[in-house]
């Protein structure tokens, strides 16, 4: 679930930015399913780059 960091880096480079940094924000987004039987736990990331 989520995005591969190398894919994000490529997308940002392809958008014309340089000095791209993709890093973990050391936090997760957690949500339970409607039934409460499953839980999604997705890491939050930060992206920066120069135009």
Buried (B, 14 or more C-beta within 10 A) or exposed (E): EEEEBEEBBEBBEEEEBEEBEBEEEEEEEEEEEEEEEEEEEEBEBEBEBEE
